[in-house]
Amino acid sequence: MANILLVEDEEGLVMTLQDRLADEGYKVEIASDGQLGLEKAASGSFDVIILDLMLPKKGGLDVCRDLRQAGVETPIIMLTAKGQVIDKVLGLKLGANDYMQKPFEMMELLARIEVQLRKKTQPKSLLGNSALEIGELTIDFNNIEVKKGGEVISLSSKEFQLLRFMVENEGMILSRDQLLNEVWGYDALPSTRTVDVHIAWLRQKLEKDSRYPKHILTVHGFGYKFVK
């Protein structure tokens, strides 16, 4: 049972999240202000921290910064209000792993929590020791090389990074914002269209028929996922 710390002061949102997360089998602990959240996060054993940006006593950015400076590596999903682009960028630079913009869909939050939990438990060497065979594809993460039917396929740096992240999270629904965060970062702030274009390029290069992909799938309304 994963242990989640929810640092949020909106009572209605707290009740909704607490009930839904508990229904999904998570153990949830609540902190209603930033100072209490910092103390709990620093002293407790949590698998994921859901951290609101705007909090009484101590803001979410300060909490995130202090936790990382203290050596706390627990994955942090930051909650931001609409339009706080600069705060999103700063939060990621301070060490947040992901962010959700309010209002958000519960299914997407659950998917992002699962991604962070999977990263935490996945052996770091899983993709590094040997080439991964998927049908006629061979993906060698050590040598940064992809082959299709034995022939080397030329991928750009971003295409390879995108493929790697999707393979690392095989089976998980990944939103465009997640892919932008993990592959491009938020310094350049590219548009979500960038993700769609790179997905299309990967399909053309790797799929047997890009019109009917078998590995890089679209999940309408949510994003993409990679399946073997």
C-alpha positions in Angstrom: 0.0 0.0 0.0 1.6 3.3 -1.1 1.6 6.1 1.4 0.7 9.5 0.0 1.0 12.9 1.7 -1.5 15.4 0.5 -0.6 19.0 1.4 -3.7 21.0 0.5 -5.9 23.6 2.4 -9.0 23.5 0.2 -11.4 21.4 2.4 -13.6 20.3 -0.4 -10.7 19.2 -2.6 -9.1 17.4 0.4 -12.2 15.4 1.0 -12.6 14.5 -2.6 -9.0 13.4 -3.1 -8.8 11.6 0.2 -11.9 9.5 -0.5 -10.8 8.7 -4.1 -7.2 7.8 -3.2 -8.4 5.6 -0.3 -10.8 3.9 -2.7 -7.8 3.2 -5.0 -6.0 1.5 -2.1 -3.7 4.3 -1.1 -3.0 5.4 2.5 -3.4 9.1 2.7 -2.1 11.6 5.3 -3.2 15.2 5.2 -1.4 18.5 6.0 -3.5 21.6 5.7 -0.6 24.2 5.6 2.9 24.3 4.2 4.7 24.3 7.5 2.9 21.1 8.7 3.4 19.6 5.2 7.2 20.3 5.4 7.5 18.7 8.9 5.5 15.6 7.9 7.3 15.2 4.6 10.7 15.5 6.3 9.9 13.1 9.1 7.6 10.6 7.5 8.0 7.8 5.0 5.9 8.7 2.0 5.9 7.3 -1.6 4.4 10.4 -3.2 3.7 14.0 -2.1 0.9 16.0 -3.6 1.7 19.6 -2.9 -0.4 22.6 -3.5 1.3 25.8 -4.6 -0.7 28.3 -2.6 -0.7 27.3 1.1 -1.0 29.2 4.4 2.1 29.6 6.6 4.5 28.3 4.0 4.1 28.3 0.2 4.4 25.1 -1.9 7.5 26.4 -3.7 9.3 27.0 -0.4 8.3 23.6 0.9 9.6 21.9 -2.3 12.9 23.8 -2.1 13.4 23.0 1.6 12.6 19.3 1.1 15.1 19.0 -1.7 17.8 20.9 0.2 17.2 18.5 3.1 17.8 15.6 0.9 14.2 14.3 0.7 13.8 12.7 -2.7 10.1 11.7 -2.4 8.4 12.4 -5.8 6.4 15.6 -5.6 3.4 16.3 -7.8 2.6 20.1 -7.5 -0.9 21.5 -7.8 -1.1 24.9 -9.5 -3.8 27.3 -10.4 -4.6 28.1 -14.0 -2.1 30.6 -15.6 0.7 30.2 -13.1 3.3 29.3 -15.8 6.2 31.0 -14.1 5.4 29.1 -10.9 5.2 25.8 -12.7 8.7 26.4 -14.2 10.1 27.4 -10.9 8.5 24.5 -9.1 10.1 22.0 -11.6 13.5 23.7 -11.3 13.2 23.5 -7.5 12.8 19.7 -7.7 9.1 19.0 -8.3 8.7 15.9 -10.5 5.4 16.8 -12.1 2.5 19.3 -11.9 -1.2 19.3 -12.3 -3.2 22.4 -13.2 -6.5 23.0 -11.3 -9.1 22.0 -12.1 -7.9 18.5 -13.1 -9.4 15.1 -14.0 -9.0 12.5 -11.2 -8.0 9.8 -13.7 -5.1 11.9 -14.9 -3.9 12.5 -11.3 -4.1 8.8 -10.6 -2.1 8.0 -13.7 0.6 10.5 -12.7 0.8 9.0 -9.3 1.2 5.6 -10.8 4.0 6.9 -13.0 5.9 8.3 -10.0 5.4 5.0 -8.1 6.6 3.0 -11.0 9.7 5.1 -11.4 10.5 4.7 -7.7 10.3 0.9 -7.8 11.7 0.3 -11.3 15.4 -0.9 -11.2 17.5 1.8 -12.7 19.4 -0.8 -14.7 16.2 -2.2 -16.3 16.8 -0.5 -19.6 20.5 -0.1 -19.4 22.0 -3.6 -19.4 20.8 -5.0 -22.6 18.9 -4.3 -25.8 15.1 -4.5 -25.6 13.4 -6.7 -28.2 9.9 -5.7 -29.2 8.7 -7.5 -32.3 11.0 -6.4 -35.1 12.3 -3.5 -33.1 15.6 -3.6 -31.1 16.1 -0.7 -28.7 19.6 -0.4 -27.3 19.5 2.3 -24.5 23.3 1.9 -23.8 24.4 2.7 -27.3 21.4 5.0 -28.1 20.4 2.9 -31.1 17.2 1.6 -32.6 16.9 -1.1 -35.2 13.9 -2.2 -37.2 14.2 -5.6 -38.9 18.0 -5.4 -38.3 18.4 -2.0 -39.9 19.5 1.0 -37.9 16.8 3.7 -37.7 17.9 7.3 -37.5 16.2 9.1 -34.6 16.7 12.7 -33.4 17.7 13.3 -29.8 14.2 14.3 -28.8 12.7 11.3 -30.6 14.9 8.9 -28.7 14.3 10.6 -25.4 10.5 10.5 -26.0 10.7 6.8 -27.0 12.8 6.0 -23.9 10.4 7.7 -21.5 7.4 5.9 -23.0 9.1 2.5 -22.9 10.2 3.1 -19.3 6.5 3.7 -18.5 5.2 1.0 -20.7 1.4 0.5 -20.3 0.9 3.9 -18.5 -1.2 6.7 -20.0 1.0 9.7 -20.4 -0.5 13.1 -21.0 1.0 15.6 -23.3 2.0 17.8 -20.4 3.9 14.9 -18.8 5.8 14.2 -22.0 6.6 17.9 -22.4 7.9 18.0 -18.8 10.0 14.8 -19.0 11.4 15.2 -22.5 11.5 18.9 -23.3 11.5 20.5 -19.9 9.9 23.8 -19.3 12.7 26.2 -20.2 11.7 26.2 -23.8 7.9 25.9 -23.1 7.1 24.1 -26.4 3.4 23.7 -27.4 1.5 20.4 -27.0 1.5 20.2 -30.8 5.3 19.4 -30.5 4.4 16.1 -28.7 1.9 15.1 -31.4 4.4 15.8 -34.2 7.2 13.8 -32.6 4.7 10.9 -31.9 3.8 10.9 -35.5 7.5 10.8 -36.6 8.2 7.9 -34.2 5.2 6.0 -35.6 6.4 6.6 -39.2 9.9 5.3 -38.3 9.0 2.4 -35.9 5.6 1.1 -36.6 4.8 -1.4 -39.4 1.9 0.7 -40.4 1.8 4.2 -38.8 -1.9 4.5 -39.6 -2.6 1.5 -37.3 0.1 1.6 -34.6 0.5 -1.4 -32.4 3.1 0.1 -29.9 2.6 3.9 -29.7 -1.1 4.2 -29.0 -3.4 7.2 -28.6 -5.7 7.3 -25.6 -8.3 9.8 -26.7 -8.8 12.6 -24.3 -5.8 11.7 -22.1 -2.6 11.3 -24.2 -0.5 8.4 -25.3 0.9 5.1 -24.1 3.5 2.5 -25.2 2.6 -1.2 -25.3 4.8 -4.1 -26.2 
